[in-house]
Amino acid sequence: MEPLTTQFDPRICERARRARDPHFDGRFFIGVTSTGIYCRPICPSPSAKRTNVRYFPTAAAAAEAGFRPCLRCRPETAPGTPAWNGTSATVSRGLKLIAAGALDEGNVEQLAARLGLSARHLHRLFLQHLGAPPVAVAQTRRLQFAKQLLDETRLPMAQVALASGFQSIRRFNHVVRKLYARTPSELRRLRQSRTASTHGEYVLRLAYRPPYDWNALLEFLAPRATPGVEEVRDDSYRRSLVFKRQHGKLEVRALKSGHALEVRIQFPEPACLLQIIARVRAMFDLSADPAAIERHLRPDPLLASGLKRHRGLRVPGAWDGFELAVRAVLGQQITVGAATTLAGRLVRAHGEALRLADSGGLTHVFPSPRALANARLQGLPAARARSLQLLAAAVDAGRLRFASGVPDKRFFTEFQGIAGIGDWTAQYVAMRAFNEPDAFPAGDLVLLRSAGRNRPLTKAALLKRAEGWRPWRAYAAMHLWRAAADRNN
């Protein structure tokens, strides 16, 4: 495996390594040939000689080249690597599918088929953009999560293996020993953190690349929180969840130090943790590179002041794409508050009661597609109710798939073929359910007013202005919505 030579300037990497610059954390990894260990740029260990250093775009590339993860800087806790952003839509989609478990439950040929290309071409793209093939990327992801569980929870070894996607304890032990030159038990004895995680409840730290405007994110989510399913309180976001027919809860808050979110999960089956965490990372946009986004958007004076006021503004994702799509349909042509009220009624009438006790406001899980497809939806305009039932029926029948976080080629054609669903809803769903950074609901009235300041723009005029914001139009939309909220406060 060749070290990184094309996507980053080695001179810049060298300066970042010497300075231990936190802005480069997760952007590249450092392999030290004299020790056989790879590190983050912020590693506190003494700097190696330049002649002993190789640079890699991802942890998987470093591992594929034969380097072991550093136990001091813990590469598994680095922010998401943005090496593929803006370079390959196919690689980005492939990574989302891997995060959703595509290679835990299938093989590379099946993954490539879902992406519409051959396994050989997919292998070549991953090597080009990430420095490692898909299987190596998936294995590094499993190992990194296993290391985090060893450090941050008290799960028994067998459950750590299952939770991180390994099919057997023997395979888990073999791979961990090969990579770390230590057994899982030895790694746990070296752990640096001590948490209160117990059986059925897990507390994990998820790193992000600063800055992160947590308050602005909560202010966006709070008025849109579906009563009974979500709530924002005490500077944290809480929600119920259903995953593989089991109920759970999660709570997320920003830590005051360390550039990380603390995630508290209650769920009966630890084997689902890896995929749950992948969804949480997407929900809170933890792989974003705010410096690159700001650098691209700052030249437009319409956005400059907002970028300065709300540094690190994220695009909030969604726990479940179907839930977000229902919420988007409910929100068409009415206020946010009215849509939230309707969503709460829908949950109380058709959602299942949460099977876990909760001291807050979580009482239900969101209705399933089958429940809404077969329900008598009352209290809604007839056309809106019909749109919801057609949407629910399409998801229940498998014609629309949200679960992987990656839309297939026909998704939006099928989605917008449903009566009552147009471009605004499709763009909003792409933006939040599929984390598409260039999605842009240009017909949104608040965006049109905010972009036009004293006089609302036409949709065509806004789309023309937004051409300069590509490929980060979703972030521009968040800043325009935020600017409108600031003016109203």
C-alpha positions as CSV (number, residue, x, y, z in Angstrom):
1,M,0.0,0.0,0.0
2,E,1.4,3.4,-1.0
3,P,1.4,6.2,1.5
4,L,-0.5,9.4,0.8
5,T,1.1,11.4,-2.0
6,T,-1.6,13.1,-4.0
7,Q,-4.6,14.3,-1.9
8,F,-2.6,16.3,0.6
9,D,0.6,18.2,0.3
10,P,3.2,16.3,2.4
11,R,4.7,19.7,3.4
12,I,1.5,20.8,4.9
13,C,1.1,17.4,6.7
14,E,4.6,17.8,8.1
15,R,3.9,21.3,9.5
16,A,0.6,20.1,11.0
17,R,2.4,17.1,12.6
18,R,5.1,19.3,14.1
19,A,2.6,21.8,15.4
20,R,0.1,19.1,16.6
21,D,-2.5,21.2,14.9
22,P,-6.0,20.1,16.0
23,H,-7.5,21.5,12.8
24,F,-5.9,18.5,11.0
25,D,-7.1,15.9,13.4
26,G,-8.8,13.1,11.3
27,R,-7.7,14.7,8.0
28,F,-4.7,12.3,7.8
29,F,-2.8,9.8,9.8
30,I,0.9,9.4,10.5
31,G,2.7,6.1,10.2
32,V,6.0,5.8,12.0
33,T,8.2,3.2,10.4
34,S,10.6,2.9,13.3
35,T,7.8,1.8,15.7
36,G,5.2,0.4,13.3
37,I,2.5,2.6,14.9
38,Y,0.2,5.1,13.3
39,C,-1.1,8.2,15.1
40,R,-3.3,11.2,14.8
41,P,-1.6,14.6,14.0
42,I,-2.3,15.7,17.6
43,C,-0.5,12.7,19.3
44,P,1.4,13.8,22.4
45,S,4.2,11.3,21.8
46,P,7.6,12.7,20.9
47,S,7.8,13.6,17.2
48,A,9.4,11.0,14.9
49,K,12.2,11.9,12.5
50,R,10.8,13.0,9.1
51,T,12.6,10.1,7.4
52,N,10.6,7.7,9.5
53,V,7.2,9.2,8.7
54,R,4.6,8.2,6.1
55,Y,1.2,9.9,5.7
56,F,-2.1,8.2,5.0
57,P,-5.6,9.6,4.2
58,T,-7.4,7.2,6.5
59,A,-6.8,4.9,9.5
60,A,-7.8,2.0,7.2
61,A,-5.0,2.9,4.8
62,A,-2.5,3.0,7.6
63,A,-3.7,-0.3,9.0
64,E,-3.6,-1.9,5.5
65,A,0.1,-0.8,5.2
66,G,0.9,-2.8,8.4
67,F,0.8,-0.1,11.0
68,R,-0.8,-0.6,14.5
69,P,-3.0,2.1,16.1
70,C,-1.4,4.2,18.8
71,L,-2.7,3.5,22.3
72,R,-1.9,7.0,23.4
73,C,-3.7,9.2,20.9
74,R,-6.4,6.5,20.1
75,P,-7.1,7.0,16.4
76,E,-10.5,5.4,16.9
77,T,-11.6,8.6,18.7
78,A,-10.6,11.0,15.9
79,P,-13.3,13.0,14.1
80,G,-14.7,11.4,10.9
81,T,-12.2,11.5,8.0
82,P,-13.4,13.9,5.2
83,A,-10.9,12.6,2.7
84,W,-13.6,11.6,0.2
85,N,-15.7,14.8,0.5
86,G,-16.1,16.4,-2.9
87,T,-14.0,13.8,-4.6
88,S,-16.2,10.8,-5.3
89,A,-19.9,10.5,-4.8
90,T,-19.6,6.7,-5.2
91,V,-17.1,6.4,-2.4
92,S,-19.2,8.6,-0.2
93,R,-22.3,6.4,-0.9
94,G,-20.2,3.3,-0.3
95,L,-19.0,4.5,3.0
96,K,-22.6,5.2,4.1
97,L,-23.6,1.7,3.1
98,I,-20.7,0.2,5.0
99,A,-21.6,2.3,8.1
100,A,-25.2,0.9,7.7
101,G,-23.7,-2.7,7.9
102,A,-23.5,-3.6,4.2
103,L,-20.3,-5.6,4.7
104,D,-21.4,-7.0,8.0
105,E,-24.4,-8.7,6.3
106,G,-23.1,-9.0,2.7
107,N,-20.0,-9.0,0.5
108,V,-18.2,-6.5,-1.7
109,E,-19.9,-7.8,-4.9
110,Q,-23.3,-7.1,-3.3
111,L,-22.1,-3.7,-2.2
112,A,-20.8,-2.8,-5.7
113,A,-24.1,-4.0,-7.2
114,R,-26.0,-1.6,-5.0
115,L,-23.8,1.2,-6.2
116,G,-24.2,0.2,-9.9
117,L,-20.6,-0.8,-10.7
118,S,-18.3,-3.8,-10.6
119,A,-16.5,-4.9,-7.5
120,R,-13.1,-4.3,-9.3
121,H,-14.0,-0.7,-10.0
122,L,-15.3,-0.1,-6.5
123,H,-12.0,-1.6,-5.2
124,R,-10.1,0.8,-7.4
125,L,-12.1,3.9,-6.3
126,F,-11.6,3.1,-2.6
127,L,-7.9,2.7,-3.1
128,Q,-7.7,6.0,-5.0
129,H,-9.7,8.1,-2.5
130,L,-9.2,6.3,0.9
131,G,-6.0,4.3,0.4
132,A,-7.7,1.0,1.4
133,P,-10.1,-1.4,-0.2
134,P,-13.8,-1.7,1.1
135,V,-13.1,-4.8,3.2
136,A,-10.2,-3.1,5.0
137,V,-12.3,0.0,5.6
138,A,-15.1,-2.1,7.1
139,Q,-12.6,-4.1,9.3
140,T,-11.0,-0.9,10.6
141,R,-14.4,0.5,11.4
142,R,-15.2,-2.6,13.4
143,L,-11.9,-2.6,15.2
144,Q,-12.1,1.1,16.1
145,F,-15.5,0.6,17.6
146,A,-14.4,-2.5,19.5
147,K,-11.5,-0.5,20.9
148,Q,-13.9,2.3,22.0
149,L,-16.2,-0.2,23.6
150,L,-13.2,-1.8,25.5
151,D,-12.2,1.7,26.7
152,E,-15.6,3.2,27.5
153,T,-17.9,0.4,28.5
154,R,-17.9,-2.6,30.8
155,L,-19.4,-4.9,28.2
156,P,-18.1,-8.5,28.4
157,M,-15.7,-9.5,25.6
158,A,-18.3,-11.6,23.8
159,Q,-20.7,-8.7,23.6
160,V,-17.9,-6.3,22.5
161,A,-17.2,-8.7,19.6
162,L,-20.8,-8.9,18.6
163,A,-21.5,-5.2,19.0
164,S,-18.5,-4.3,16.8
165,G,-19.7,-6.6,14.0
166,F,-17.5,-9.7,14.4
167,Q,-19.2,-13.0,13.8
168,S,-17.2,-15.0,16.3
169,I,-15.1,-14.5,19.5
170,R,-12.2,-16.4,18.0
171,R,-12.1,-14.0,14.9
172,F,-12.4,-11.0,17.2
173,N,-9.5,-12.1,19.4
174,H,-7.3,-13.0,16.4
175,V,-7.8,-9.6,14.6
176,V,-7.4,-7.5,17.8
177,R,-4.2,-9.4,18.7
178,K,-2.8,-9.0,15.2
179,L,-3.5,-5.3,15.0
180,Y,-2.7,-4.2,18.5
181,A,-0.2,-6.9,19.5
182,R,-2.3,-7.3,22.7
183,T,-5.3,-9.3,23.6
184,P,-8.7,-7.6,24.2
185,S,-8.3,-8.1,27.9
186,E,-4.9,-6.5,27.9
187,L,-6.2,-3.5,26.0
188,R,-9.1,-3.1,28.5
189,R,-6.6,-3.0,31.4
190,L,-4.8,-0.1,29.7
191,R,-8.0,1.9,29.2
192,Q,-7.9,5.6,30.0
193,S,-11.5,6.3,30.6
194,R,-13.9,5.0,33.3
195,T,-17.6,5.3,32.6
196,A,-20.9,4.4,34.3
197,S,-22.0,2.2,31.3
198,T,-23.9,-0.9,32.6
199,H,-25.8,-3.7,30.9
200,G,-28.4,-2.2,28.6
201,E,-27.1,1.3,28.9
202,Y,-24.0,2.6,27.1
203,V,-22.2,5.9,27.4
204,L,-19.8,6.8,24.5
205,R,-17.9,9.9,23.4
206,L,-18.1,10.8,19.7
207,A,-15.6,13.3,18.5
208,Y,-16.2,16.1,16.0
209,R,-14.0,18.6,14.2
210,P,-14.5,22.0,15.9
211,P,-16.1,24.5,15.9
212,Y,-19.6,23.1,16.6
213,D,-22.6,25.4,17.2
214,W,-24.4,23.0,19.6
215,N,-26.9,25.7,20.8
216,A,-28.0,26.6,17.3
217,L,-28.5,22.9,16.5
218,L,-30.7,22.5,19.6
219,E,-32.6,25.7,18.7
220,F,-33.4,24.2,15.3
221,L,-34.4,20.8,16.7
222,A,-36.5,21.9,19.7
223,P,-39.5,23.4,17.8
224,R,-39.5,20.4,15.5
225,A,-39.3,17.7,18.1
226,T,-42.2,15.4,17.8
227,P,-44.1,15.2,21.2
228,G,-43.7,11.8,22.8
229,V,-40.8,10.8,20.6
230,E,-38.3,13.6,20.9
231,E,-37.5,16.4,23.3
232,V,-34.8,19.0,23.9
233,R,-34.2,19.8,27.6
234,D,-31.2,20.6,29.9
235,D,-29.0,21.4,26.8
236,S,-29.5,17.9,25.5
237,Y,-31.5,16.1,22.8
238,R,-33.4,13.0,23.8
239,R,-35.5,10.5,21.7
240,S,-37.1,7.1,21.7
241,L,-36.1,4.7,18.9
242,V,-37.0,1.5,17.3
243,F,-34.2,-0.7,15.7
244,K,-34.8,-4.2,14.5
245,R,-38.2,-4.2,16.3
246,Q,-36.7,-3.4,19.7
247,H,-37.3,-0.2,21.6
248,G,-34.6,2.0,23.0
249,K,-33.7,5.6,24.0
250,L,-30.8,7.9,23.4
251,E,-29.6,11.2,24.8
252,V,-27.0,13.4,23.3
253,R,-25.3,16.4,24.9
254,A,-22.1,18.4,24.1
255,L,-19.2,18.0,26.5
256,K,-17.6,21.1,27.8
257,S,-14.1,20.0,26.8
258,G,-12.6,17.6,24.3
259,H,-14.6,18.5,21.2
260,A,-17.0,15.6,21.6
261,L,-20.6,14.7,22.1
262,E,-21.6,12.3,24.9
263,V,-24.1,9.8,23.7
264,R,-26.1,7.8,26.3
265,I,-28.0,4.8,24.7
266,Q,-30.5,2.5,26.4
267,F,-31.0,-0.6,24.2
268,P,-31.4,-4.3,25.0
269,E,-29.2,-5.7,22.3
270,P,-25.5,-4.6,22.2
271,A,-25.0,-6.3,18.8
272,C,-26.9,-3.3,17.3
273,L,-24.7,-0.6,18.8
274,L,-22.4,-0.2,15.8
275,Q,-25.2,0.7,13.5
276,I,-27.0,2.8,16.1
277,I,-23.8,4.9,16.6
278,A,-23.5,5.3,12.8
279,R,-27.0,6.8,12.7
280,V,-26.2,9.1,15.6
281,R,-23.0,10.3,13.8
282,A,-25.2,11.1,10.8
283,M,-27.9,12.8,12.9
284,F,-25.4,15.2,14.4
285,D,-23.3,15.7,11.2
286,L,-20.1,14.7,13.0
287,S,-18.0,14.1,9.9
288,A,-18.4,17.7,8.7
289,D,-15.4,19.8,8.0
290,P,-16.5,23.3,9.1
291,A,-13.3,25.0,8.1
292,A,-13.7,23.8,4.5
293,I,-17.4,24.7,4.4
294,E,-16.8,28.2,5.8
295,R,-13.9,28.9,3.5
296,H,-16.1,28.1,0.5
297,L,-19.2,30.1,1.6
298,R,-17.5,33.1,3.2
299,P,-16.9,35.1,0.0
300,D,-20.7,35.6,-0.4
301,P,-21.6,38.7,1.7
302,L,-25.1,37.3,2.1
303,L,-23.6,34.5,4.3
304,A,-20.5,36.1,5.7
305,S,-22.0,37.6,8.9
306,G,-23.9,34.4,9.7
307,L,-20.8,32.3,9.3
308,K,-19.0,34.6,11.7
309,R,-21.9,34.5,14.3
310,H,-22.6,30.8,14.1
311,R,-19.3,29.1,13.5
312,G,-19.6,25.3,13.0
313,L,-23.3,25.3,12.2
314,R,-24.3,21.8,11.3
315,V,-27.0,20.3,9.1
316,P,-29.0,18.1,11.5
317,G,-29.8,14.7,10.1
318,A,-32.5,12.2,11.2
319,W,-32.7,9.1,13.2
320,D,-35.1,7.5,10.6
321,G,-35.7,8.7,7.0
322,F,-39.3,7.6,6.9
323,E,-40.1,9.6,10.1
324,L,-38.4,12.7,8.7
325,A,-40.3,12.3,5.4
326,V,-43.6,12.1,7.3
327,R,-42.7,15.2,9.3
328,A,-41.8,17.0,6.0
329,V,-45.1,16.1,4.4
330,L,-46.9,17.3,7.6
331,G,-45.0,20.6,7.4
332,Q,-46.0,21.6,3.9
333,Q,-47.5,25.1,3.7
334,I,-48.0,25.4,7.5
335,T,-45.9,26.7,10.4
336,V,-43.3,24.6,12.2
337,G,-45.4,24.8,15.4
338,A,-48.6,23.5,13.6
339,A,-46.7,20.7,12.0
340,T,-45.2,19.6,15.4
341,T,-48.7,19.6,16.8
342,L,-49.9,17.4,14.0
343,A,-47.0,15.0,14.4
344,G,-47.7,14.7,18.1
345,R,-51.3,13.7,17.3
346,L,-50.2,11.2,14.8
347,V,-47.9,9.6,17.3
348,R,-50.5,9.4,20.1
349,A,-53.0,7.9,17.7
350,H,-50.8,5.4,15.8
351,G,-47.5,5.0,17.6
352,E,-46.7,2.2,19.9
353,A,-46.2,2.9,23.6
354,L,-42.5,3.0,24.6
355,R,-41.6,-0.2,26.4
356,L,-39.0,1.6,28.5
357,A,-39.8,3.8,31.5
358,D,-38.8,7.4,31.1
359,S,-38.7,10.2,33.6
360,G,-39.1,12.8,30.8
361,G,-41.5,13.3,27.9
362,L,-40.7,10.2,25.9
363,T,-43.9,8.0,25.8
364,H,-44.1,6.5,22.3
365,V,-42.0,5.3,19.3
366,F,-42.8,6.8,15.9
367,P,-45.5,4.9,14.0
368,S,-44.2,2.3,11.6
369,P,-44.9,2.5,7.8
370,R,-47.3,-0.4,8.1
371,A,-49.2,1.2,10.9
372,L,-49.7,4.5,8.9
373,A,-50.4,2.7,5.7
374,N,-53.4,0.9,7.3
375,A,-54.5,3.7,9.6
376,R,-57.5,6.1,9.4
377,L,-55.7,9.4,9.5
378,Q,-58.0,11.9,11.1
379,G,-57.5,15.6,11.8
380,L,-55.6,16.2,8.5
381,P,-56.6,17.6,5.2
382,A,-57.7,14.7,3.0
383,A,-55.0,15.3,0.4
384,R,-52.3,15.4,3.1
385,A,-53.6,12.2,4.7
386,R,-53.6,10.5,1.3
387,S,-50.0,11.5,0.6
388,L,-48.9,10.1,4.0
389,Q,-50.6,6.8,3.4
390,L,-49.2,6.5,-0.1
391,L,-45.7,7.2,1.3
392,A,-46.2,4.7,4.1
393,A,-47.4,2.0,1.7
394,A,-44.5,2.5,-0.6
395,V,-42.0,2.2,2.2
396,D,-43.8,-0.8,3.7
397,A,-43.8,-2.5,0.3
398,G,-40.1,-1.9,-0.2
399,R,-40.4,0.5,-3.1
400,L,-38.8,3.3,-1.1
401,R,-35.9,2.5,1.1
402,F,-34.6,4.8,3.8
403,A,-32.7,2.4,6.1
404,S,-29.3,2.5,4.5
405,G,-29.1,6.3,4.4
406,V,-28.3,6.1,0.7
407,P,-31.1,6.6,-1.9
408,D,-31.1,4.2,-4.8
409,K,-31.3,5.5,-8.4
410,R,-35.1,5.5,-8.6
411,F,-35.7,6.8,-5.1
412,F,-36.5,10.4,-5.8
413,T,-38.5,9.6,-9.0
414,E,-40.7,7.2,-6.9
415,F,-40.8,9.6,-4.0
416,Q,-41.9,12.6,-6.1
417,G,-44.3,10.4,-8.0
418,I,-46.5,10.3,-4.8
419,A,-49.3,12.8,-5.0
420,G,-48.6,15.8,-2.9
421,I,-44.8,15.4,-2.7
422,G,-42.9,18.0,-4.7
423,D,-39.4,19.4,-5.0
424,W,-39.3,21.2,-1.6
425,T,-40.1,17.9,0.2
426,A,-37.6,15.9,-1.9
427,Q,-34.8,18.4,-1.3
428,Y,-35.6,18.6,2.5
429,V,-35.5,14.8,2.8
430,A,-32.3,14.6,0.8
431,M,-30.8,17.3,3.0
432,R,-31.7,15.7,6.4
433,A,-32.6,12.0,5.8
434,F,-29.7,11.3,3.4
435,N,-27.2,14.0,4.6
436,E,-26.7,15.3,1.1
437,P,-24.5,18.4,1.6
438,D,-25.7,20.0,-1.7
439,A,-29.4,19.5,-1.3
440,F,-31.3,22.8,-1.4
441,P,-35.1,23.4,-0.9
442,A,-35.0,26.6,-3.0
443,G,-38.8,27.0,-2.9
444,D,-38.8,27.4,0.9
445,L,-40.5,30.7,1.8
446,V,-38.1,31.5,4.7
447,L,-35.1,30.9,2.5
448,L,-36.5,33.2,-0.3
449,R,-37.2,36.0,2.3
450,S,-33.9,35.6,4.1
451,A,-31.9,35.5,0.9
452,G,-33.7,38.6,-0.5
453,R,-33.5,40.5,2.8
454,N,-35.8,43.4,2.1
455,R,-37.5,41.8,-0.9
456,P,-38.1,38.0,-1.3
457,L,-36.2,36.5,-4.2
458,T,-37.9,34.3,-6.8
459,K,-37.0,30.6,-6.7
460,A,-35.0,31.0,-10.0
461,A,-33.0,33.9,-8.6
462,L,-32.2,32.0,-5.4
463,L,-31.1,29.0,-7.4
464,K,-28.8,31.2,-9.5
465,R,-27.3,32.8,-6.4
466,A,-26.9,29.4,-4.8
467,E,-24.7,28.1,-7.7
468,G,-21.7,29.6,-6.0
469,W,-22.5,27.7,-2.8
470,R,-22.1,24.3,-4.4
471,P,-21.3,21.6,-3.1
472,W,-22.4,23.0,0.3
473,R,-25.8,24.4,-0.4
474,A,-27.4,22.6,2.5
475,Y,-25.1,24.5,4.9
476,A,-26.0,27.7,3.2
477,A,-29.7,26.9,3.7
478,M,-29.0,26.3,7.4
479,H,-27.3,29.7,7.7
480,L,-30.2,31.5,5.9
481,W,-32.7,29.8,8.2
482,R,-30.6,30.7,11.2
483,A,-30.4,34.4,10.0
484,A,-34.2,34.5,9.8
485,A,-34.5,33.1,13.3
486,D,-32.0,35.6,14.7
487,R,-33.9,38.5,13.1
488,N,-37.2,37.3,14.7
489,N,-35.7,36.9,18.2
